[in-house]
Amino acid sequence: MDKETLIKNLNEDLANEYTAIIQYITYAAMATGPYRPQLSQFFLAEVTDEQMHAQFLANKIVALGGTPTTKVNPLPKVTNNWEMLEAVLAAEKGAVVNYTKRAKEADELGDKGLAVQLEDMVRDESGHAEETERILRDWPV
């Protein structure tokens, strides 16, 4: 693991955070039906955490000598509340996997501060995934 590879990987994570912000805002607007107020609020409440993650990543990329990406990944195509929640769950689980890998990479490079922060982000994303799983658990399909 070298610093350039870590910067590249952090930029991929940053693009995913940008995508998550857009995903949550879009899904809040798209939520329908009797649970619309609760779903919309659930989605919007996640935006702040994702913004903080994106800002941290951008700052760390610069501190490491890189340039933060402005890339955004495409959003999954969804047509209903269930599909939105499933897409969010997949994104959150993917973030857990990615940040776990990134924490190990940072540790290999001796950047303990980054490793600890990434582990905190794993905790955040795990919590988001668990909450989404709880919403989906008894969702009428």
C-alpha positions in Angstrom: 0.0 0.0 0.0 1.3 3.4 -1.0 0.0 6.9 -0.4 -1.1 7.4 -4.0 -3.2 4.2 -3.9 -4.7 5.3 -0.6 -5.6 8.7 -2.1 -7.2 7.0 -5.1 -9.2 4.7 -2.8 -10.3 7.6 -0.6 -11.4 9.5 -3.7 -13.6 6.5 -4.6 -15.1 6.7 -1.1 -15.6 10.4 -1.5 -17.5 9.8 -4.8 -19.7 7.3 -2.9 -20.4 9.8 -0.2 -21.4 12.5 -2.8 -23.7 9.9 -4.3 -25.2 9.0 -0.9 -26.0 12.7 -0.3 -27.8 12.9 -3.6 -29.5 9.6 -3.1 -30.9 10.5 0.3 -32.1 13.9 -0.9 -33.7 12.4 -4.0 -35.3 9.6 -2.1 -36.7 12.0 0.5 -38.5 13.8 -2.3 -39.6 10.6 -4.1 -41.1 8.8 -1.0 -44.8 8.2 -1.3 -47.7 6.7 0.5 -48.8 6.6 4.1 -45.2 6.4 5.4 -44.0 9.3 3.3 -43.4 11.8 6.2 -41.4 9.2 8.2 -39.4 8.0 5.2 -38.7 11.5 4.0 -37.4 12.5 7.4 -35.4 9.2 7.7 -33.7 9.9 4.4 -33.0 13.6 5.2 -31.6 12.8 8.6 -28.8 10.8 7.0 -27.6 13.6 4.8 -25.7 15.4 7.6 -23.6 12.3 8.4 -22.8 11.7 4.8 -21.8 15.4 4.4 -19.5 15.1 7.4 -17.9 12.0 5.9 -17.5 13.7 2.6 -15.9 16.8 4.2 -13.5 14.6 6.2 -12.5 12.6 3.2 -11.9 15.7 1.1 -9.8 17.3 3.8 -7.7 14.1 4.3 -7.1 13.7 0.6 -5.7 17.2 0.4 -3.6 16.6 3.6 -2.2 13.5 1.9 -1.2 15.6 -1.2 -4.1 14.7 -3.4 -7.1 16.5 -5.0 -10.6 15.6 -4.0 -12.7 14.2 -6.7 -15.9 15.8 -7.9 -17.2 12.6 -9.4 -20.6 11.3 -8.5 -21.7 7.7 -9.2 -25.0 7.0 -10.8 -28.0 6.4 -8.6 -29.7 3.0 -8.7 -33.0 3.2 -10.6 -35.9 2.8 -8.2 -39.6 3.1 -8.5 -41.0 2.7 -5.0 -40.2 3.0 -1.3 -39.1 -0.6 -0.9 -36.6 -0.2 -3.8 -35.3 3.0 -2.3 -34.7 1.3 1.1 -33.0 -1.7 -0.6 -30.7 0.7 -2.6 -29.8 2.6 0.6 -29.1 -0.7 2.5 -26.8 -1.9 -0.3 -25.0 1.4 -0.3 -24.5 1.4 3.5 -23.3 -2.2 3.5 -20.9 -1.3 0.7 -19.6 1.7 2.7 -18.9 -0.6 5.7 -16.9 -2.9 3.5 -15.0 -0.1 1.9 -14.2 1.8 5.1 -13.1 -1.4 6.8 -10.6 -1.9 4.0 -9.5 1.7 4.0 -8.9 1.6 7.8 -6.5 -1.3 7.3 -4.8 0.5 4.4 -4.3 3.6 6.6 -3.0 1.5 9.4 -0.5 -0.2 7.0 0.8 3.3 6.1 1.1 4.2 9.8 -1.7 6.8 9.7 -3.4 5.8 13.0 -5.6 8.9 13.1 -7.1 8.2 9.7 -7.6 4.5 10.6 -9.5 5.5 13.8 -11.6 8.0 11.9 -12.4 5.4 9.2 -13.4 2.9 11.9 -15.7 5.5 13.4 -17.2 5.9 9.9 -17.7 2.1 9.8 -19.7 2.4 13.0 -21.8 5.2 11.5 -22.5 3.3 8.3 -23.3 0.1 10.2 -25.8 2.0 12.3 -27.4 3.4 9.1 -27.6 -0.1 7.6 -29.1 -1.6 10.8 -31.8 1.1 11.0 -32.7 0.5 7.3 -32.8 -3.3 7.9 -35.2 -2.6 10.8 -37.5 -0.5 8.6 -37.5 -3.2 5.9 -38.0 -6.1 8.3 -41.8 -5.9 8.5 -42.4 -3.8 5.4 -45.5 -4.9 3.4 -44.3 -6.0 0.0 
